[in-house]
Amino acid sequence: MAETAPMVGVVIVNWNGRIHLERCLDAMACQIMCSFEVVVVDNGSADGSAEMVRQRFPHVRLLCQPRNLGFAEANNVGIRLLSNPFVATLNNDTEPRPDWLDQLTAPALVDERVGMVASKMLFAHRPGVINSAGIAMDRVGIAWDRLGGRPDRGAGPVEEVFGPCAGAALYRRSMLDEIGLFDQDFFAYLEDVDLAWRARLAGWKCLYAPTAVVSHVHSATGVEGSPFKSYQLGRNKLWTIAKNYPSPQLYLALPMIAAYDLAGVLYGIVARRDLAALRGRLAGLSGLPRQWRKRRGVQKLRRVTYSDLAKQMSPIATPFGVLARYRHLRLEEAC
């Protein structure tokens, strides 16, 4: 008789992050849950990461890629290898607490329509401050880390949120089979927002588990405020909205979406003195026809009304209010 797959398969993507990865795998070795397995997808690292995994963690399944596939596609490589009822994605620069997996899976076992569960991510250098408590989304399509920068008040209630940050998230296999995996065109950043949108449109729920806690070295791979990250965020934001924002509400909100996005580009040029955000938007516009074709498939899966979606969306903030959402990241960047 064939062995039953463990309940959870954990995918950790790594790119030249040996020091962080070793700490992450040490933490995973201390998990109190027994029914899980770990896959490390190494994106062509040149820092000895693969050798370290082979020597120190022989029980971990290692998939070495010849080049950097990006966060989205590398996670997909790991997910396709696994057959577990649940898949967890975990950043290599995190250290989960021993009961992380146990607490993360608990809410999903109560309700089969819960397709996603979000962790509480705390800043590694400021452990009393929340990095992310899931994805927040407003009605002009801006996504950010929910409760980011707030003090950690300890355990609170399990509650519904728009989606999970893929840096420490749980996904139900049957949901992924229905809506698909991460969009590899995104390479890195907002791929989890895109996936959350698709899941939400198809009627799946996401819960936040405040007792599923990980420590996170924020942007250890893609430096906060770097031209690379600004470019990726600018491009992928356009693609996320084009693929997922339902009509006719998309057309009604388009002037406001465009106004806020233009303000974001101008802020990048003035505050950071680089054109990465603008270049990202131009690349996004160039790739829009391909994403618009994908939109047809995404919208065919839609099972909910816009009013249902809007219950998990925040009101539109002022431009200064939008900036305030990221103030804590500027403090982290300064550290």
N, C-alpha and C positions, 0 to 999 in steps of 0.2 A: 504493500500500500504506500502511495506517495505521501511524503511528509507535508503537513499543512504549513503554509507560509506563516511567518510571524505576523502579528496583527499590524505592526507598523514597519515600514521601510523608511529609513532616514537618509536623505540625499544631501551630501555636503560638497559643494563646488569649491575648488581651490585653484588659485593662480599665484604662484610665488609667495605663499603665505605660511611657510613652514612653521614659524614660531607660533602663530595664532592657531594653526591647524592642530599642532601637537597638544596645546592646552584644551582645545575643543574636544578632541578625541579622548583625552584623559577624563574630561567631565562626562562624556558619553559612557565611558567605562564604569562610571559610578551610578548610573541610572538604576532606580529600584525596580522599574518595569523589566520584566524578563522577556516578553514577547516582542522583540524588535531586532532589526538588523541594520547595519550601516554600510552605505556605499559612498566612497569618495571618488568624485570625478575630477581628475587633475587636468587642468587646461594647459598642458605643455609647459609646466613649471621648469625653471632652470636653477632652482635653489635647493635641490635635494629633497623636496617634499615627498616624492614618490618613494624614494629609498627609506626615508624615515617611517612612512606608513608600513612598508613591508617589514622593516626590522622591529618596530615597536608595537604594531597593531596587526599581527598576521591574520586575525579573525575578521578584519575589515575588508570588504570587497573593494578593490582598487581598479578604476578604469582610467587608463592613461590616454589622453588625447594628444595627437601630434601638434596641435596648435590651440590657441585660445579661441574657443567656440563662443565665448560670452556666457553670462550668467543664465540666460534663458535657455539656450540650446543645451548647455552642459547639464542643467537640471533635467531636461527632457531625456537626455541619454540615460541618466540614472533611473528616472521614473519608468522608462520603457523596459529596463532590465528587471524591474521588480514586479511582483504579483500580489502584493499585500493589500488587504482591505483599505488601509490608510497609508498615505505617503506624507512624511514630514520633510520640509525643506529647512535647512539650517545653515546659516552663514559660517564660514570657517573662522571668523573673528568673534565668535560667541562662546560663552561658557554657561551651559544650562545647569540649573540646580538639579540635584539628584532626583527629585520628583517631577521634573519638567514634563517628560513624556506621559507619565501617569496622569498628571493634572490636565495636560493638553487634550488627551483622548477622552477624558470623562464626559465632557459636555456633548460630544458627538455620539456617544453610545446611548444617550437618552432619547434623541430625536433623529430619525433616519433622513430627515430633510435638511439637517445641518451638514453642509458640504465642506465648510471651512471653519477652522478655529484659530484665533489670533492669540499670540503670547503677549506677556508683558516684557518688554525689552528695556533694560536699564543701562544707562551710560556706564561703561567700565571705569572711566576716570571720575565719574560723579555718580556713585551707586545709589544715591538717594534721589536721583532725578530720572524721570521716565524718558526714554528715547522714543518708544512707540507702544501704543496700546491698540494696534490695529490701524486700518486705513480710514481716514475721514475724507469725505467728498462733498463739495458744495455744488450749487446748481449752475455754475459756469464751468464745471468740469475740472476744477482745481483739486488735486489730491494732496494730502499731507499726513504726517504721522499724528494720529489722534493722541491727545494729552501730552504731546511732546513738550518737554521743558517743565512739566508740572512735577511737584514733589511726590514721591512715592508714599502713598498713605497705607500701604500694606494691602491685605486681601480685601476685596470688595465683592459685589455681586457679579455673577456671570450675566452678561448683557449682549444684546444684538448690536453689531457694528456693520459697516459697509463691506469690509473685507479684511484679510490679514496681511501683514507685512511678510513677504516670503523669506525674510531673514530668519524667521522662527515661526513656521506655520504648519498647520495640519490640513490635508486635503483628503476628501473621501474618494476612493478609487472610482466608484460608480459615477460620481459627478464628472471626474476627468474623462472618463470614457464617453460621456455625453457631450461635453462642451469642448474637449480638446485640451492640450497642454499649453505651456507658455508659448507665446509667439516669438519664434526665433529671430524674426526681423528686428525685434526690439534690441537684441544683443544684451543690453543691461539697462536697468532702471525703468520703472513703471510697468514692467511685464506682469507684476503681481496685481497692479491696478486694473490692467486690461483683463486679466483672468477673473478678478473679482466682479468686474462689470458683466462679463459673459455668464458667470455663475448666477449673478443676481437676476439678469434678464431671463434666465431659464428657470427661475423660481427657487433656487437654492439659498439657504440662510448661512450667515456667519455669526459665530458667537465669540466673545472675548473672554478668555479664561485668566483672570487676574492672578491666580496662584501658579500659573505656568510661567516661570520666571527665567529669563536668561540675561546675562551680562554681555554687553555689546561694545566693541571698539568701533565706534561709528565711522563709516567711510574709510576703513583701513586700506581697502583696495583702490576704490575710486575716490580720490581726495575731495572733501567737501569744498565747493567753490571752484574746482579746477575747470579749465576749458573743456576737457573731455566730458565731465559730468554735466556741465551746462549744456553742451551740444546734445548729449543723449536725452536729457530731460526735455529740451525744447522740441526735438524731433518727435520723441515718443508721445509727448502730450497731444500733439496734433493727431497722431495716428490713433491714440486711445479714444479721443472724442469722435473722430470720423467713423471708426468701427462700431462704437457702442452706444453713443447717445441716441435715444429713440426719437423718431419723428412722430408727429410734427413739432415736438418740443425743441428739437435741435435747431430748426429753422427760426423758431421764435426767439431762442436764446442766442443765436449766432452773433448779432451785433454786440451783445454784452460780452460774449466769449472773446470776440476779436479785440474789443477795447481792453479787456484785462490782459490779454496775451501781448498786445502791443506795449502796454505799460510794463510788463515783465521784461520784454526785450530792451526797452529804453533803460530800465533799472540796471540790467546787466551791462549795458554799454557805459552808463555813467558811473555806477558804483564799482564795477570790476575792471573797467577800462579794457574790455576785450569784446570781440564780436562772436564769441562762441554760441551765445543764445540765439543770435540772429542767424548764424550759419545752420544751427539746428533746425530752426523754423523753415529755412529755405529747403533743407534736405527733406523735411517733413512734407512740404508742399510738392516737392519733386516725386516723392513716393506715394502721394495721396491716391492716384488711380488704383494702385495695387491694394491699398488698404480699403478703398471704397468697394472693390470687388469682394473682399472678405466680409464686408458689412452685410452683404446679402445673406450669407450663411449664418452670421451671428444673429441677425434679426429674425431669421426663420425659427430659431430656438426660443424666441421670446414667449414667456408664459405669464408675464405679469404686466399690470398697467403702470403707466408713469407715476400715478399717484401712490402706488405701492412702493416704487423705487424711491420716490421723494421723501418717504418717511425716514429713510436712512441717510438723507442728504442734508447738509447744513445750509442755512440761509446765506445769501450773497453778502460778503463783508465789504467794507470800504477798502480801497487800495492800501491804506495804512494798516487796516486789520489783517489783510493778507500778509503783509510784511511781518507783522507781529507773530504770525504762526511759526516763522523760521528764526526768530531772534535767538532762541536757545542754540540753534545750529551754528550761528555766527560766534557764539561764546565757545562752543566746542571746537570750532575751527581755530580760534585764538589760542586754545590750549595745545 
